[in-house]
């Protein structure tokens, strides 16, 4: 299992900075990126991370089976600001997934001037 600098939230969920997440993505092509915002946010001017799967957090419990084949992979979870992704990471962890929250979401990711995909 890979190690990283992140921290554990009071909920027990691991969180890492966007810079740490970007480094992990560059080192490990087996990582999964999950965007838990809604479809409009995903396609908005804020963009999304390359290769990100989109499952809005309010649909995650019903759609978790879609991720079943990814249980042996680490999932990096993000949203707009980090609140919904923390909730989603907890949902996934409770179902046996290795989920890591990206602190500050796409807002901090963009603030750190990391790459995004824009569909607009």
C-alpha positions as CSV (number, residue, x, y, z in Angstrom):
1,X,0.0,0.0,0.0
2,X,1.3,3.4,-0.9
3,X,2.1,6.0,1.7
4,X,1.3,9.7,1.5
5,X,1.6,12.7,3.7
6,X,-2.1,13.3,4.3
7,X,-3.9,13.5,7.6
8,X,-6.8,11.7,9.1
9,X,-10.0,13.7,9.7
10,X,-11.8,13.2,13.0
11,X,-14.2,10.9,11.0
12,X,-11.2,8.6,10.3
13,X,-11.2,9.5,6.6
14,X,-7.8,10.3,5.1
15,X,-7.5,13.7,3.4
16,X,-4.7,15.0,1.3
17,X,-3.9,18.4,-0.4
18,X,-4.4,18.8,-4.1
19,X,-0.6,19.0,-4.5
20,X,-0.3,15.6,-2.8
21,X,-3.1,14.2,-4.9
22,X,-1.5,15.4,-8.1
23,X,1.8,13.8,-7.2
24,X,0.0,10.6,-6.4
25,X,-1.8,10.7,-9.8
26,X,1.5,11.2,-11.6
27,X,3.1,8.2,-9.8
28,X,0.2,5.7,-9.8
29,X,-1.9,5.2,-12.9
30,X,-4.1,2.7,-11.0
31,X,-5.7,5.5,-8.9
32,X,-9.4,6.3,-9.5
33,X,-10.6,9.9,-9.4
34,X,-14.2,10.4,-8.3
35,X,-16.1,13.8,-8.7
36,X,-19.1,13.9,-6.4
37,X,-20.5,17.2,-7.6
38,X,-23.6,17.4,-9.8
39,X,-23.5,17.2,-13.6
40,X,-23.8,21.0,-14.1
41,X,-20.8,21.6,-11.8
42,X,-18.8,18.9,-13.5
43,X,-19.3,20.6,-16.9
44,X,-19.0,24.1,-15.6
45,X,-16.1,26.6,-16.2
46,X,-14.4,25.3,-13.0
47,X,-13.7,22.1,-15.0
48,X,-12.9,18.7,-13.6
49,X,-9.9,16.4,-13.1
50,X,-8.8,14.4,-16.0
51,X,-10.4,10.9,-16.2
52,X,-12.7,11.7,-13.3
53,X,-15.8,9.5,-12.8
54,X,-18.9,11.5,-11.9
55,X,-21.3,10.2,-9.3
56,X,-23.0,13.0,-7.3
57,X,-22.8,12.5,-3.6
58,X,-26.6,12.4,-3.2
59,X,-26.6,9.3,-5.6
60,X,-23.5,7.6,-4.2
61,X,-25.2,5.2,-1.8
62,X,-27.6,3.9,-4.5
63,X,-24.8,3.8,-7.2
64,X,-21.9,2.4,-5.1
65,X,-22.3,-0.9,-6.9
66,X,-21.0,0.8,-10.0
67,X,-17.7,1.1,-8.3
68,X,-17.5,-2.5,-7.1
69,X,-14.9,-3.5,-9.6
70,X,-12.7,-0.7,-8.2
71,X,-12.5,-2.0,-4.6
72,X,-8.9,-3.0,-4.9
73,X,-7.9,0.5,-6.1
74,X,-7.5,3.7,-4.2
75,X,-10.2,6.3,-5.0
76,X,-9.4,10.0,-4.8
77,X,-12.6,11.9,-4.1
78,X,-13.3,15.6,-4.7
79,X,-16.1,18.1,-5.0
80,X,-16.3,21.9,-5.1
81,X,-14.8,22.8,-1.7
82,X,-14.2,19.5,0.1
83,X,-17.4,19.1,2.2
84,X,-19.3,16.7,0.0
85,X,-16.2,14.7,-0.9
86,X,-15.5,14.1,2.8
87,X,-19.1,12.8,3.2
88,X,-18.6,10.7,0.0
89,X,-15.3,9.3,1.3
90,X,-17.0,8.2,4.5
91,X,-19.7,6.5,2.5
92,X,-17.2,4.7,0.4
93,X,-15.0,3.7,3.4
94,X,-17.9,2.2,5.2
95,X,-18.5,0.0,2.1
96,X,-14.9,-1.3,2.1
97,X,-13.3,1.1,-0.4
98,X,-10.0,2.9,0.0
99,X,-11.2,6.4,-0.3
100,X,-9.1,9.6,0.2
101,X,-10.6,13.0,0.3
102,X,-8.9,15.9,-1.7
103,X,-9.0,18.9,0.7
104,X,-10.5,22.0,-0.7
105,X,-12.0,20.4,-3.7
106,X,-11.8,21.8,-7.2
107,X,-11.5,25.3,-5.8
108,X,-8.2,24.6,-4.1
109,X,-7.1,22.4,-7.0
110,X,-7.5,25.4,-9.3
111,X,-6.0,27.8,-6.8
112,X,-2.9,25.6,-6.7
113,X,-2.9,25.9,-10.5
114,X,-3.1,22.2,-11.2
115,X,-4.5,20.9,-14.5
116,X,-8.2,20.6,-15.2
117,X,-10.3,19.5,-18.1
118,X,-12.9,22.1,-19.4
119,X,-15.8,21.1,-21.5
120,X,-17.2,24.6,-22.0
